[in-house]
Amino acid sequence: MVINGNRFYKHILKITCRISILNLSLRSFIVCVVILFILPTSLLSQQNFDVSIVSDTSVNLKSLVVQYDNGLNLIPILNKTDTLHLEGKFFSRYLALELYYSDSGRYSRLDFFIDRCPATINLFKNKQNKLDYNSKSQNVKPIYDTTNRIVLIFKSLKETKLINEFLQQYGKQLYKTDSVTNRFFQLTKLRNASIMQAAKKNREDYFSFWYFKNEVITQAISFFVDDTTYFNSSYLHFLLVFLRSNFPKRYVDSPEGIQIINRLEGLIAPPKEKNIAPLFVTKNIKGNNVVLNNLKGKYVLLDFWATWCGPCMASIPLIKQIRADFSSDSLVIIGVDKDRDFNLFKKEIARSEMNWVHIFDVKNKITNLYGITAFPTTILIDKHGAIIYRHIGLLNNDDKKKIEGLIIGKHLL
């Protein structure tokens, strides 16, 4: 059974407080206070979701790309069947679901919030030949519902209109012409400032928090990973301070808020080369302990990857070559996986013959510890436990030579 935390909590609170007032019982009053301050955290920190996506014959579900935000991660789903059923857990006020559809050169997108389950989305093509949903859909609501006053405030920001007009006119020159790129980032920062101002005025509404997270923080992080020229660590620190100072604790201290803070802090001050690698103790997929501190005296190569990540999969052959070039006495390779489907993850390990240690980091403990925000990320730790190499993105032969050169060079000293 899926519990709606807010309604359940309010119902129990009402009953308990009524008993307390009628009986004037100190014990009942204490129970009421405990429920008021403790129960919401346990109920709202994690909920199950169950979503079915169906369509009429006008929609080819095999052409549908789905991704959902469970409050901790953005999970992409590539559908290859005529039906789509999603199950799992989410750690935010709502499960945010994004649907992308491409057909005959036409592009459509739908976004939904879901908090009650089971939920059903019935899809069809409207008169404009775009993806739409009908009244048979249950327990879903459009995220960008312009009848919602708060949504309308954000969607009507003039800075957003300016940046959209700019991209329509100069989008093809972006990242090719310096003047266009500079202007784009200037407009982006102006838009971010207007979003933050609107969020501050409407801080109590969850949409304000969610929109700030997705439209400002997530975008700033992606720019930071690619190039720190425009969005540097000082700007990320500015966003972190704003988050902590302007939103209610029920958002900031939620699993969703903590995840954002961890990502920002990891980028602002990530483990650098020649820094001591953060220690961790966990279990591999065979149930055996993996204690990083016990691996001193050997080089350790950490590979942060996932089966849904194309560059990750393309890097596997080079990692296999590195594995073959060094004995397990001199080099330990640890794959830290970011999949949600454990069985799919294990099948890929067997299929690709990835004969090294594997950790299923479903709770992001090691990923957050190392400030990982992009995949793949490869980190080399020396025999003394210091990070001596860090690479983000697809590995190539030059990267392989650098990694092997560092290992061989250290051995020769």
C-alpha positions in Angstrom: 0.0 0.0 0.0 1.3 3.5 -0.8 0.8 6.0 2.0 0.2 9.6 1.1 2.3 11.1 3.9 0.6 14.5 4.3 -3.0 13.1 4.5 -2.1 10.2 6.7 -0.1 12.4 9.1 -2.8 15.1 9.3 -5.5 12.4 10.0 -3.5 10.8 12.8 -2.6 14.1 14.3 -6.2 15.3 14.3 -7.3 12.1 16.1 -4.5 12.2 18.6 -4.9 15.9 19.4 -8.7 15.4 19.8 -8.1 12.6 22.3 -5.6 14.8 24.1 -8.0 17.7 24.5 -10.9 15.5 25.6 -9.0 13.6 28.2 -6.5 16.3 29.2 -3.9 13.5 29.3 -0.3 14.6 29.4 0.7 11.3 27.7 -1.7 11.9 24.8 -0.3 15.5 24.5 3.3 14.1 24.3 2.2 11.6 21.7 0.6 14.4 19.7 3.9 16.4 19.8 6.0 13.4 18.8 3.7 12.8 15.8 3.9 16.5 14.9 7.7 16.6 14.8 8.8 13.1 14.0 6.3 11.3 11.9 6.4 13.5 8.8 10.2 12.8 8.4 9.8 9.1 8.4 6.7 9.1 6.2 7.7 11.7 3.6 11.3 10.8 3.2 10.5 7.8 1.0 7.4 6.7 -1.0 6.7 4.1 -3.6 5.5 4.9 -7.1 3.6 2.8 -9.6 3.0 4.4 -13.0 1.5 2.9 -16.2 1.8 4.7 -19.5 -0.6 3.6 -22.2 -1.7 5.1 -25.5 -4.1 4.8 -28.4 -2.9 3.6 -31.8 -1.8 7.1 -32.9 1.2 7.0 -30.5 4.1 4.6 -30.9 5.4 4.0 -27.4 8.6 2.6 -28.7 9.5 6.2 -29.8 8.9 7.5 -26.3 11.8 8.4 -24.1 11.0 8.8 -20.4 13.1 10.1 -17.5 12.0 10.6 -14.0 13.4 12.6 -11.1 13.0 10.7 -7.8 14.5 13.5 -5.7 18.0 12.0 -5.7 18.7 11.2 -9.3 17.4 11.7 -12.8 16.8 8.3 -14.3 16.4 7.8 -18.1 14.2 5.0 -19.4 14.6 3.9 -23.0 11.4 2.1 -23.9 11.5 -0.8 -26.5 8.0 -2.2 -25.9 4.4 -1.3 -26.6 3.6 -0.8 -22.9 5.5 1.0 -20.2 5.2 0.4 -16.4 7.4 2.2 -13.9 7.9 1.2 -10.3 10.3 2.3 -7.6 10.8 4.8 -4.8 10.9 8.6 -4.7 12.3 10.9 -2.0 10.7 14.2 -2.9 7.3 15.9 -2.5 6.4 14.6 -6.0 7.9 12.2 -8.5 8.7 14.4 -11.6 8.1 12.5 -14.8 9.3 13.8 -18.3 8.1 12.3 -21.5 9.9 13.0 -24.9 8.3 12.0 -28.2 9.7 12.4 -31.7 7.6 11.4 -34.7 8.2 12.4 -38.4 10.4 15.3 -37.3 7.9 16.6 -34.8 9.1 16.9 -31.2 6.8 16.8 -28.2 7.3 16.9 -24.4 5.1 16.4 -21.4 6.0 16.9 -17.8 4.0 15.6 -14.8 4.1 15.6 -11.0 2.9 12.4 -9.3 2.3 11.9 -5.6 -0.5 9.3 -5.5 -0.3 5.8 -6.9 -1.1 3.8 -8.9 -1.0 6.5 -11.6 -1.9 6.2 -15.2 -1.1 8.4 -18.2 -3.2 7.9 -21.3 -1.5 9.4 -24.3 -2.7 10.4 -27.7 -1.9 12.8 -30.6 -3.9 16.0 -30.6 -5.0 18.1 -33.6 -1.6 19.7 -33.9 -0.2 16.2 -34.2 1.7 16.6 -30.8 1.7 14.3 -27.8 -1.1 14.9 -25.3 -2.9 13.2 -22.5 -6.6 12.7 -21.9 -9.0 12.7 -19.0 -8.6 9.0 -18.4 -5.2 9.7 -16.9 -5.3 9.3 -13.1 -3.3 10.8 -10.2 -1.1 13.0 -12.5 -0.9 16.7 -12.9 1.0 18.7 -15.4 4.1 20.4 -13.9 3.8 23.6 -16.0 0.1 24.1 -15.4 -0.4 27.8 -16.3 -3.6 28.0 -14.3 -1.4 27.7 -11.3 -0.4 31.2 -10.1 3.1 30.2 -9.0 3.8 28.4 -12.2 2.6 31.4 -14.2 5.0 33.7 -12.3 8.0 31.7 -13.4 6.9 31.0 -16.9 6.2 34.8 -17.4 9.7 36.0 -16.5 10.9 38.5 -19.1 14.5 37.2 -18.8 13.3 33.7 -19.8 11.6 35.2 -22.9 14.8 37.1 -23.7 17.0 34.0 -23.6 14.5 32.0 -25.7 14.5 34.8 -28.4 18.3 35.0 -28.3 18.6 31.2 -28.9 16.1 31.3 -31.7 18.2 33.9 -33.5 21.7 32.9 -32.6 21.4 29.3 -31.4 23.4 27.8 -34.3 26.4 30.0 -33.4 26.4 29.0 -29.7 29.8 27.6 -28.6 31.2 28.5 -32.0 31.3 32.3 -31.7 32.8 33.8 -28.5 30.5 36.9 -28.6 27.4 34.7 -28.9 28.6 32.3 -26.2 29.4 35.2 -23.8 26.1 36.8 -24.3 24.3 33.5 -23.8 25.9 33.0 -20.4 25.2 36.7 -19.4 21.6 36.2 -20.2 21.5 32.9 -18.3 22.8 34.6 -15.2 20.3 37.3 -15.5 17.5 34.7 -15.9 18.9 32.8 -12.9 18.7 36.0 -10.8 15.1 36.6 -11.8 14.2 33.0 -11.0 15.9 33.3 -7.6 14.0 36.5 -6.8 10.7 34.9 -7.7 11.6 31.8 -5.7 12.4 33.9 -2.7 9.0 35.6 -2.8 7.3 32.2 -3.1 9.6 30.1 -1.0 6.8 28.2 0.7 5.6 26.6 -2.5 7.3 23.4 -3.5 7.2 24.4 -7.2 9.6 27.3 -6.4 12.1 25.0 -4.8 11.8 22.4 -7.6 12.1 25.0 -10.3 15.2 26.6 -8.7 16.7 23.2 -8.4 16.1 22.2 -12.0 16.4 25.4 -13.9 19.2 27.1 -12.0 21.3 24.6 -10.0 21.2 21.6 -12.4 22.0 23.9 -15.4 24.8 25.6 -13.5 26.3 22.3 -12.5 26.3 21.1 -16.1 28.0 24.3 -17.3 30.5 24.0 -14.5 31.5 20.4 -15.4 32.1 21.5 -19.1 33.8 24.8 -18.5 34.4 26.8 -15.3 34.9 30.1 -17.2 31.4 31.4 -16.7 30.0 29.2 -13.8 32.9 28.8 -11.4 33.0 27.5 -7.8 32.2 31.0 -6.4 29.0 31.0 -8.3 28.1 27.5 -7.1 28.8 28.7 -3.6 26.5 31.7 -4.1 23.7 29.2 -5.2 24.4 27.0 -2.1 24.1 30.0 0.3 20.9 31.1 -1.4 19.4 27.6 -1.1 20.2 27.3 2.6 19.1 30.9 3.4 15.8 31.2 1.5 13.9 27.9 1.5 12.1 26.3 4.4 13.8 23.6 6.4 11.3 21.0 5.2 12.8 21.4 1.7 16.5 22.1 2.6 16.7 19.2 5.1 14.7 16.7 2.9 16.6 13.9 1.1 16.1 16.0 -2.1 17.6 19.1 -0.5 20.5 17.2 1.1 21.3 15.6 -2.3 21.5 19.1 -3.9 23.8 20.4 -1.1 26.1 17.4 -1.4 26.4 17.8 -5.2 27.2 21.5 -4.8 29.7 21.0 -2.0 31.4 18.2 -3.9 31.9 20.5 -6.9 32.9 23.5 -4.8 35.7 21.6 -3.0 36.1 18.2 -4.7 39.0 15.8 -4.0 41.8 17.1 -6.1 44.8 15.4 -7.5 47.5 14.8 -4.9 44.8 15.0 -2.1 44.2 12.0 0.1 41.3 10.0 -1.3 38.2 9.9 0.9 38.0 6.5 2.7 35.0 4.3 2.4 33.9 0.9 3.6 31.2 -1.0 1.6 30.3 -4.3 0.1 30.8 -5.5 -3.5 28.1 -7.2 -5.5 29.3 -10.6 -4.1 28.7 -9.4 -0.6 32.4 -9.1 0.3 33.8 -6.1 2.2 35.6 -3.4 0.2 37.8 -1.3 2.5 39.7 1.4 0.7 42.2 1.9 3.6 43.2 -1.8 3.3 44.3 -1.3 -0.3 47.3 0.9 0.5 50.4 -0.5 -1.1 48.4 -0.9 -4.4 47.2 1.5 -7.0 43.4 1.8 -7.1 41.4 2.9 -10.2 37.9 4.0 -9.5 35.5 3.9 -12.5 32.2 5.7 -11.9 29.9 4.5 -14.6 26.4 3.2 -15.6 24.9 0.9 -18.3 22.7 3.8 -19.6 25.8 6.0 -20.1 27.1 5.7 -23.7 30.6 7.1 -23.0 30.9 4.8 -20.0 30.2 1.7 -22.1 32.6 2.9 -24.8 35.4 3.2 -22.2 35.1 -0.4 -21.0 37.5 -1.9 -23.6 40.3 0.5 -22.5 39.7 -0.3 -18.8 39.9 -4.0 -19.7 43.2 -3.4 -21.4 44.5 -1.6 -18.3 43.3 -4.6 -16.2 45.2 -6.9 -18.5 48.4 -4.9 -18.3 48.8 -5.0 -14.5 48.5 -7.8 -11.9 45.9 -7.6 -9.1 48.8 -7.3 -6.7 49.8 -3.9 -8.2 46.4 -2.5 -9.4 42.9 -2.9 -8.0 40.1 -1.6 -10.3 36.7 -0.8 -8.6 33.7 0.0 -10.7 31.2 2.2 -8.9 27.9 1.8 -10.7 25.0 4.3 -10.9 22.3 2.0 -12.3 18.9 1.5 -10.7 18.3 -2.0 -12.0 20.7 -4.4 -10.2 19.9 -7.3 -12.5 20.6 -5.3 -15.6 23.8 -4.1 -14.1 25.0 -7.7 -13.2 24.1 -8.9 -16.7 26.2 -6.2 -18.3 29.2 -7.1 -16.1 29.0 -10.7 -17.3 28.3 -9.8 -20.9 31.2 -7.4 -21.1 33.5 -9.6 -19.1 34.4 -6.9 -16.6 36.6 -8.9 -14.3 37.2 -6.4 -11.5 35.5 -5.3 -8.3 32.0 -3.9 -8.6 30.0 -1.7 -6.2 26.3 -1.0 -6.7 26.2 2.6 -5.4 22.4 2.9 -5.4 22.4 5.3 -2.4 25.1 7.6 -3.9 27.4 7.2 -0.9 30.7 6.9 -2.8 29.5 9.0 -5.7 28.8 11.9 -3.3 31.9 11.3 -1.3 34.0 11.9 -4.4 31.9 14.8 -5.7 31.0 13.0 -8.9 28.5 14.8 -11.1 29.3 13.5 -14.6 29.8 10.0 -16.0 32.1 8.4 -16.6 34.6 9.7 -14.1 37.9 7.9 -13.6 40.1 8.4 -10.6 43.5 6.9 -9.9 44.7 6.6 -6.3 48.4 5.8 -5.6 49.9 3.3 -3.2 49.8 5.9 -0.4 46.1 6.7 -0.8 46.5 10.0 -2.7 44.5 11.0 -5.8 47.0 11.4 -8.6 44.7 11.5 -11.6 41.1 12.5 -12.3 39.4 12.3 -15.7 35.8 13.2 -16.6 34.3 11.8 -19.8 35.1 9.1 -22.4 38.5 7.5 -22.0 40.8 7.4 -25.0 44.2 5.9 -25.7 46.0 9.1 -24.4 44.1 8.7 -21.1 45.1 5.1 -20.9 48.8 6.0 -21.5 48.6 8.6 -18.7 47.1 6.2 -16.2 49.6 3.4 -17.1 52.5 5.9 -17.1 51.6 7.1 -13.6 51.5 3.5 -12.3 54.7 2.5 -14.1 56.5 5.7 -13.2 55.7 5.3 -9.5 57.0 1.8 -9.6 60.3 3.0 -11.1 60.9 5.5 -8.3 
